[in-house]
Amino acid sequence: ASICKKCINPKPPRTHHCSVCDSCVLKMDHHCPWLNNCVGHYNHRYFFLYMVHTIVGKKGIYV
């Protein structure tokens, strides 16, 4: 593992530093502006479920 130059912490492979959160995120996908949180290894499943429920909920409004 290398060291992150911005937060001076150990940086495992496939870890990226988010400039918005100012922290390293394992398997970072993106920073979500609506949730103000990074989507990565530990919360990708929950983000996906959130998006599914949001889309299903919007379709229920229009039916």
C-alpha positions as CSV (number, residue, x, y, z in Angstrom):
1,A,0.0,0.0,0.0
2,S,1.2,3.5,-0.7
3,I,0.6,6.7,1.2
4,C,-1.9,9.3,0.2
5,K,-0.1,12.6,-0.4
6,K,-3.2,14.7,0.6
7,C,-4.3,13.0,3.9
8,I,-1.1,11.2,4.8
9,N,-2.8,7.9,5.4
10,P,-2.1,4.4,4.0
11,K,-3.7,4.1,0.6
12,P,-4.7,0.6,-0.4
13,P,-5.0,-0.3,-4.1
14,R,-8.1,1.1,-5.9
15,T,-8.4,3.9,-3.4
16,H,-8.9,7.5,-4.5
17,H,-8.8,10.8,-2.6
18,C,-12.0,12.8,-2.9
19,S,-11.3,16.6,-2.9
20,V,-14.8,17.4,-1.8
21,C,-14.9,15.0,1.2
22,D,-11.2,15.4,1.8
23,S,-10.8,11.7,2.5
24,C,-9.7,8.5,0.8
25,V,-12.4,6.2,-0.5
26,L,-11.9,2.5,-1.3
27,K,-13.1,1.7,-4.9
28,M,-14.5,5.2,-5.3
29,D,-17.2,5.6,-8.0
30,H,-18.1,9.3,-7.6
31,H,-19.0,12.0,-5.2
32,C,-22.8,12.4,-5.1
33,P,-23.8,16.1,-4.8
34,W,-27.4,15.2,-3.8
35,L,-26.3,13.1,-0.8
36,N,-23.1,15.1,-0.3
37,N,-21.2,11.8,0.1
38,C,-18.8,9.7,-1.9
39,V,-20.0,6.4,-3.4
40,G,-17.5,3.6,-2.9
41,H,-17.0,0.1,-1.8
42,Y,-18.9,0.3,1.5
43,N,-22.0,2.1,0.3
44,H,-22.4,1.4,-3.4
45,R,-25.2,-1.1,-2.8
46,Y,-27.1,1.4,-0.7
47,F,-26.7,4.1,-3.3
48,F,-28.0,1.8,-6.0
49,L,-31.1,0.9,-3.8
50,Y,-31.6,4.6,-3.1
51,M,-31.7,5.3,-6.9
52,V,-34.0,2.4,-7.6
53,H,-36.5,3.6,-4.9
54,T,-36.2,7.2,-6.1
55,I,-37.1,6.1,-9.7
56,V,-39.9,3.8,-8.6
57,G,-41.3,6.5,-6.3
58,K,-41.4,9.0,-9.1
59,K,-43.2,6.6,-11.4
60,G,-45.8,6.0,-8.6
61,I,-46.5,9.7,-8.5
62,Y,-47.3,9.9,-12.2
63,V,-49.5,6.8,-12.3
